[in-house]
């Protein structure tokens, strides 16, 4: 199972390593800013960062919170739909979190797997939409998930814009939460088991595929164009600096 020991041990291993190399762990740190896995807008040409930032976390509270939510939300889905389907949903949410952040909140660094966690939350909505008649207490599940997600996104927005950096609170990317949820809903409609196939649900399948494909392609093209632009600016800046230095030394 993807939400049992292998993934948990990977996250814990990275956290212990960075705690030993960067300093003692606390609720909001250390943040591995120089890690080769963290998503950084100035390193977007290193494409593995868009996915592997999920193994890093900003403090033991961030790590523990993500692991607990993954177990509580991911395991029930995995027991019904299987590891491969839920793994697709989770990874799609992680990728959507970084792609969405790169477009709508481009100055933010990313660690953690909030995009994947919100994809799992939204996958519960997709599961209810597909299999409502075969579920018990489907509405109660949706209400509980909606309440939790609303509180968490509200806190993320507050931390992003209302809290002063001097207070020590980590900058939280609420965009990663929202885009991860969108990915979880659309990919969930595509890959989760549908125990009562209906014609309107087949149409819903194509709509979900179109939305996810359009958003992903747009984000990839956006990043490709911006990567080329940033590289050109860096090259021009270096050339301008060289010319300035040569002029200063009388060449």
Buried (B, 14 or more C-beta within 10 A) or exposed (E): BBBEEEBBEEBBEBBEEBBEEBEEBEEBBBBBEEBEBBBBBEBBEBEEBBBBBBBBBBBBBBBEBBBEBBEEBBBBBBEBBBBEBBBBBBBBBBBBBBBBBBBBBBEBBBBBBBBBBBBBBBBBBBBBBBBEEEBEEBEEBBEEBEEBBEEBBEEBBEBBEEBEEEEEBBBBBBBBBBBBBBBBBBBBBBBBEBEEEEEEBEEBBEEBBEBBEEBBEEBBEBBEEBBEEBEEEEEEEEEEEEEEEEEEEEE
